[in-house]
Amino acid sequence: LIPLSLTMTEFEPIQTREDFEDELDAINTYNTDNDRVVKKPLRKSSSKLLGIVSFALLVIAVIAATIFSIARSRIPQQDTGIEIKVKMDAPTASYIMQRNLPYLIYGTAWKKDSTSTLVKDAVLNGFRFIDTANQPKHYNEEGVGFGWTKAAVELGLERNDFFLQTKFSPLSSQDLNDLPYSETASLSDMVLQSVEGSLHHLKTDYLDALILHSPFKVMEDTLTVWNAMESLVDNGTALQLGISNCYNYDTLTELFEKARIKPTILQNHLKTITFDPRFLQFTRENNIQYQAFWTLTSNKHHFEKPEIREMAAQKGLSPQLYMYAFLLALQITPLDGSTTHQTEDVDFILKLQNGTLNVFEIQDEINDMAKALDMPLS
């Protein structure tokens, strides 16, 4: 392994304040025209005194409304418990990718009816990469669409400021009573119907990435579906393709060898004790992004270890954020499905991006963390 430093000195975000982390407290994203009511006088008066008094009352009313507006903007939303800290200085997805900066992807599985609000919160807090799937059994893809678009309007952001990736999920992983495509359709048509639904749900005319949620038991079926996905790249509907839940190394290498349009994303569950370093090595050698999900939940027992807590404390981080930094140093991008610590996670990633936080600068630090996690790297 080559030592990887997370010093990101070239990141120069557009900002209006010297403090990169400072949220714009004065912005009230829930403000309405009814917040400020100035009553007009019933009749005109030429009295100078009345004019002065009226002006003074107007000033007081404006100040009171402003204070109330600021106070409201800092009240946590009742349905999620997340305090919204609007990140006007959070860089866009295109800015991040052009400069090869680290980032976290907001994961949206199992959020059900809270999906729209949580995704909106995530965008307002600074997330610009979003993962979902057209799999009603576990995802509310339509809620994702409502969430990101509503937040984008409030922030004045455009579609190309975000990275939206979704998945085609095989029939075997779907709820047969709530399918996103016809049960009797061919595999190719299932892909096309699923993606048509995704575009509608996500309120977009293209996908930054389309991911096969899991390979089929038979490679021929996997390739049939992949060919249909390739046709969507050909017509501009999807910009790149990926595969998820691929734990057979030969399946990955065979798909890569036979595919006309190669996968550029591998998204797998990451449990440190069963980690297969061959996948990571393959992604590095073939310009494939390694994405990891369940990185905190599956490894939470490690975070109580004294050695991990000590290493994290030396960098001023929680064990969970230290885990994220470790994976990023390995060139693994974590999915972050937080419902309670979005702001902390975004603050952490912004510090990595602007170079104010340096973690895992030498190989020994990487090796020590891997050992503490019981995670093989070779």
N, C-alpha and C positions, 0 to 999 in steps of 0.2 A: 504494500500500500504506500502511496505517496502522501506525505503529510499535507494536510489541507488547512490553510488558515482562513478564518472567517473575518478577516479584516477587509472591509468593503470601502476603500477610500475614495473610489471614483463616483460614489453616489452623491449627487448634488440636487436634492429635491427643490422644487420651486416652492418658496415659502415667503411669508410676510413677516415672520418673527425669527429672532435669533435662536430661540429655544425650539428645537426640532420637535420635542415631545409635547409642547404646550397645546392643549385643545383650545378651540375658540369658544370660550365659555358664553360669550354674548349671543351666540347663535341659538335660536329656539326653533328646532325643526318641527314643532307642533303648533306654532303660532298661527292664529287666524285673525281675520279682520275684526272679529268681535272682541279681541283682547283689549283693544283701545277704543273707548267710546268718548267722544267729546261732545257734550251737549251744546247745541247752538242756543244763543240767547233768544228769548221770546220776542224781544223788540230791540230796536237799535237805541242807543243812548249816546248823547253827545258828551256825557259826563266824563271828564278825564279820569276821575277817581274810579268810576265803574270800569273803565277801560283797563286801568292798572290792575284792579282786582281780578278782572276776567283773565288777563294775561298771566297773572301769578297762579291762578287756579289751573290754567292750561299747562303751565310748566310743571306744576306739582302732579297733575294727572299723567303727563308723559313720563316723568321720572318714576312714578309709582308703577305704571304699566311696564316700563323697562325692567325694574327690579323684579316684578312678578314674572315677567317673561324669562329672565335669567334663572330665577328660582325653579320655574317649571322645567327648564331644560336639563336640570341636574337631578330631577326626581326619577328614580328607576321606574321602568314600565311595569305595571302590575302583573301583566301576564307572563313575563319572562324573568323579572328580577334583575335584569341587566341594566346598568347605568350607561346611558348613551354618551359617549365622548366623541363628538363629531371630528373626524380626522380629515381636515381639508388639505393637509400636507402629505397624506398617504399617496405614494406614487401609483401610477396606473399599471395595469398588467403589461402593456406593451413597453413601457419604460423599464420595468423590472427585467423583462426577457431580453431586451436589446442590450442590457448591461450585465446580463448573467448574474443577477443578484439573487440571494436566497429568498424564499417566501414560503408561506403556509397556504394550504388549500382548505377552504371551508367545506367540511363534509356535512351532508344534509340527510343522512339515513335516520330512520326511526323518530323523526320529529313530528310527524303526523300533522294535526291541526295547528301546531305552533310553528310550522315550517316558515310560513310567510313572514311572521314577526321576527323570528330568529335570524332569517337570512337578511332581512332589512337591517336589523341591529348589527349584524356582522359587517355589512357594507358600510354603514354609517361609522362603525368603529375602525374601518380601514382594510377589511378583506377585499381583495380584487379577483381572486381565483375561487371558483365555486364548482363543486363536484355534485352530481346527482345521477339519477337513472330513471328510465321509464319503466318502473317496476312498482306499481301501486301497493304491492304487498309490504314494501319496506320504505318507499319514498313517496313524497308528495311533490311531484315535479312541477305541477301547476303552482303550488305555493312558492316554490323557488322563483318562478317567473314573476309572480306578483311582488315578492320580496325585493329582488334585486332592482327591478324597474322602478318601484316606488322610491327606494333609497337613491337611485341614480338621478331621478328628477329632483329630489331635494338637494343633492350635491352638485347638480349641473354637469353630470357625467354622461358620456355617450356609450353606446354598445361596445365600441372598440377599446374602451378603457378597461374592459373586463375580459376574463378568460372563463368561458363556460364549457364544461365538459359533461357529457351524459353517457349513458350506457344502453346498449341493446341487451336485454336479459332473455335468455332462452326460455322456452315454454316450461321446462322442468323446474324453473325457479320462480314461476309466477303463481298467483292465486287464480285458479281457473274460473272463479266467479267475478274476476275483475281484471280482464286481460287488456293490454294496450294494442292488441292486433287480433286478427281473426285466428281462431284455434285451428281452422282447416286450411289456412294459407300455406303456401310453400315457404321454405326457410328464407328465401330471398325476399319474398313479399312481406314476411313478418318483419324483416329489417326495415324495409321501406315504410311500412305502416307505423312502426314504432318511432322512427325518426320524424315522420310527418307529425305525429303526436307531440314529440319533444319540441319541435320548432314552435308549434302552437302554444304549448305550455310555457315555454321559456321566453316567448314573445321576441323571437329572433328569426332571421332568415338564414343563419349559418351557425355551425358549431365549431368552436376552437378545437375540440377533440371528440371523437366518437370511440367509445371503448366497448369491446366485447366483454360482457360481464363475467363470463367463464367459458373456457373451451368446451366443446362437446366431447362425448366419450369416443366418438369416431372422428378421426382427423378429416375425413372427406366432408363431414357435415360442418366442421369448423372452417374449412376452406370455402365451402359454398357460401356460408354467412360472410366470410371475409371478402369474398369476391363482390358481394352485394354492398358491403361497406366501402370497398374500393371505388365502386361506381359513384358513390356519394362524394368522394374526394374528387373524382373526375369532373363532376358538375358543379363543384364549389360549395356544396352543402356542408361538408366537413373538411377541415383544414388538415387534420392528421388523425391517425388511428392508433388504438392501443388495445391491450388485453389485460384482463384482471383475473384474480384467483387462478393463476396458472402456476401450479406447484410441481409439475413434472418438467424437469429440465429439457428432456428430449422433445416435449411438445412445443416448448418455446423455440428451440433451435430449428425444429422442422417447419414451424409456421414462418419463422424469419427467412428460412431458405426458400420456401415455395411461394411466399407472398409476392405479388407484383409491387404493391405499395407496402413497404416494411412498417412494422409497428414502431412507434416512437415513444410509447408509454407502456410500462409494466407496473400494474397496481396490485400489490399483494398484501395480505395480512402479515404483520411483522411480530413474531414472537421470538425473542432473542435466543432461547435455548434450542429452537428448531431452525434457526436461520441458516440458509444454504448460500454460502458466499459465491457459488458459481453464478447465480443469477445476477448478483451485483457486478461481478467481473464482466459478464456478458453484456450488461447494459452499458457499462463504461466503454467497452471496446466497440460497440455498435451504435453509439449516440442515441441511446434509449434512456428516457427519464424513468428512474425508479421511484414510484410513489408507494407510501406505506400507510395502511390504516390500522386502527386498533392499537396504535403504538403505546398509548398510555394505559389503557384498560388491561391489555394482555400482559403488561410488564410491571404493573403497579406494585407487586410484592418486592421488586428490586429497590424501589424508591425509599424504603425504610432502612436500607443497609447503611451503616455508619460511614463507610468509605465513599458511597455515592453522595450522601448528604454533605459530607465534608468537601468533596471536590466541587459540588455545586455552590456551596457557601463561599468558597474561595473566589468564585466568579460573580458572586452576588445574585445567584439564581436559585430558584426552587429546583428540586430534583426533576420535576416534569419538564421545565424549560431547558434544563441542562441536557435532558434526553433529546429534546428537539434539536438542540445545538449539535449534539453528537451525531445524529442522523444526517443533518445538513452537511457536517464535515465529511461524512462518508459519501456525499452526493446522493442522498436519499431525501426526497421531499415528503414530509408528513402531511396527512390529512388531519385537520383539527375540527372536530365537531362540537366545540365548546358551547355550552348554554349558560355558563356562569363566569368564565374568565377570559372573555373575548378581548377586553381592553388590555389586560396584562400580556396576552399573547401577541397582540399587534404592537404594543410598545417594545416588546422584546425583539420582534423581527425588524422593526424600524431602526433599532439601535445596531443590529447586525448590518443592515443595509447602509447606514450612514457612517459606519466605522467607529462608533463610540463604544462598542462592545466587541471585544476580541476573545474568542473561545476556541480551544483546541488548535493552538498555534504550532504545536510540535507533535510528532508521532507518538511519543511516550504517553501523552495525555489521552490520545485515542485508544492506545493499547490498554491503559489502566481502566478506562471506562468499559471497554469491551470485556475485559476480564471480570469486572464487577457484575456485568450483566450476563455472564456465562454465554457470550455471543461469539461464535467462531468467525474469524475474518479471513481465514485461509484454509 
